[in-house]
Amino acid sequence: MMTIFGESAVAPTVRRLIPLSPENRKAADLNAPLVHAKLKPRLREWSFRLTKLINGNEPVRVRLRGLYQIADEMTAVAAPYAVCKRGCSACCHMATMVSEPEAELMAADLGIKMRRPKKWPYFDPHTGVARAKRDEFADSFFGSHKPCTFLVNNECSIYEHRPLACRIHLNMAANAEPCEMDTGRETAMLDLRKLDDAYALIGLSTHLQDIREYFPHGRRK
């Protein structure tokens, strides 16, 4: 089950997920311990570096790039066990949540303008408290057939500058079916919540929005 919290005084919306197929569950159960064994020797080092980034005084952009480096190192170790490969763009059709500071970094690196969204699924402008508007995020995540604006010829056109959400998205199943969010599905993704936690602490922003809202025209200036 996945619960999407509604507005105050509105009961949470619960969406039933389609379970992994037996084939995909078997592959995920097999790959998980193998990946963990490969990552384990460096977990202490990565944790130390993440702590330094979180507590550092460098500009947010510098620390985000440091976070990217750690993410790339971790996923490089895990990638041989993932079904992800060039030419598969299933994940490029689901919502990709990006913080405002990260969107600013992407705009600077790509030399393009960033559009500031008029609304934020996780931010209440009246109270300043993060929240999710009922179904707003869920509807962009489940059943979305609109590809990322940076997807060109079925490939990412900003691969070197892709956001953290894309960098740590690794499918440990046997095929891409868990990534096809035509409806709510169980996933078999690598659990890298420590990177997500560091991302939130470094960015210090409750402004999160789908990448397509920041860059509706892709790389066009």
N, C-alpha and C positions, 0 to 999 in steps of 0.2 A: 504493500500500500504506500502511496505517496500523498501526504497531506499538504494542500496549499492553503495557508491561513488567509481568511477573509478579512474584511474591514471589521472594526470594533462593532460588537452587537450582531455580527453576522456569523452564523455557524461555519466552521471550516468546510472547505470543499474537498471531498475525498474522491480520488480517481483510482479505479482499479487498474492495475498494470497487467499487461499480457506477460505471462511468465516466459522465461527462457526456454527454448526448445531443449529436449534431452541432449541433443548433440552439442549445443552451445554450453549448457550447464556442465557437461562432462569436460569439455575443453577448458572452461574457466577454472573448474576445480583442479584440473591437472596443471594448468599454467601458474596458478597463484603461488603455490609453494616453491616452484622453480624460480619465479621472478624474485620472491622474497629472499631466497638463498643467495641470489646474485647481488641483490641490493644491500643485504645485511652488513657486509664488511665495511661499507662506507657510510652507513646511517649515522654514526656518531659524528663523523666529519661534516656531513651535510647539515646535521642539527646544529652544530657549532656555528657554521657559516650563516645559517638562517637566523640564529639568535643575534649575530653581529649585524646583519642587515636590518633586523627589526629595531634594534637599539641604536643604530648608527645615526650620525648627524649629516650624512651626505644628502643631497637633494633626492627627492622621490624618484626622479628619472634614473639616477645612478643606481639606486637600490633596486628598482624594478629590473634593470638590466642584470644586476647581480642575481636576482631571483630567476631570471630567464636562464642564466648560465647553469645554475643548480638544476633547474627543471630539465634542461637539455641533457645534462650529464645523467640524470636518473632515467629519463626515458630512453636514452641511447642504450643503457644496460637492459632495459625491459623490452625494447622494440623487437628483438628477434622472436619473442614469444607472442607478439600481437598479430592479429590478422590484418592490421592496417597496412596499406601499401599504396604506392603511387597509382592514381587512376580511380581510387575509391573516394567518393565525395559525400557519402551518406551523412557524415557529421556536419557537413557544410550547409545542411538544410535545417538544422535545429538552431534554437536560440543560443547565442554566444554572449554571455553577460560580461560586460567590460566596465571597469570603473572609470570615472571621469579623468583621474590623473593618467591612467593607462591610455585612454583615448587621445589625450593631449600628447603623450609620448609618441604614439603611432603617427599622429598627424605631423609632428615635427620631423620624425625620421623619414616619412614618406613624402614630405614636402607638399601636403595637401591640406585643405581646410576641413575642420571638424564642425559638424552641426551640433549645437547644444540642444538636446531633446527638451521638449516642452513639458514632459512628465516623466516621472521616475517610478517604476514599479515597486521599488523598495524604499521610497522616501515620502514622508508626509510633510509637505512644506509648511503646514500650520503648527505642527508640534516639533518638527525637526527629528522625529523618531523614525527609524527604518521600519518599513512594513511592506507587505505584499498586497496589492489590490486584488480583490477576489477575481480569479480566473484570468486576469490580465496577462500575467506571466505564463500561466499554464497554456493559454490559447496560442501564445507565440512559440511555445516549446513543443506542444503536442499538435499534430495535424498541420504543421507549417510546411508549405510546399514552395516557399520563396527562398531561393538560394542566397547565400552570403554574397554581398555585392562585390567581393574580391575574388569570387570564383570565376575563373576565365578558362574556357576550353576544358572544363572539368578538373582544373588544377588551381591551387591557391596561388594568386599572383603576388602575394606579400609574404611568402613563406618565412623569410628571414626576419620579418617584423610582425609575425602573427602574435596575438595576445596569449597570455598564460593559459586561458581556458583551452585553447587549441593545442598548445604545447604538451599539456598533460592528459589529453584525451587519448587513451590507448584501450582498444577493445581486445580483451583476452579471450573472446569466444572463438568459435570455429568459422564464423562468417559475419558479414556486416549487418545482419538482421537486427541486432539490439540497438544499432545506431539509427535505424529507419523510424523516425518519430512521426509516422503517419497517424499514430495513436500512442497512448502511453505504454511503454514497454519496460520490463526489467532490463537492467544493463549489466555488463560484465566488464566494467572499467577498472583500471588500476586505481587503487585507493591512495591518493596523494594529498590527503586533507591537511597535512602539515604545510604544504606549499600554499594551499588556499588560505590557511590561517595567517601565514606570513604576508600574503598578498593583501589581506584585509588590514592588517596592522601597519603595513608600510604605506598603503594608499590613504588610510584614514578618511575614507569617503563612503558615505551612505548612498551616493549617487551611482547607481548601477543601471545600465540599459543595454539592450541588444546592440551588437556591433553595427547592424543595418540602420539603426536610428542615428548613430553618430556619422556614418559614412554611407548615405543613401545612394551615392553615385560611384562608389568604389574608388578607384585611383584617379578619376577625373577631377581636376582642380575646380 
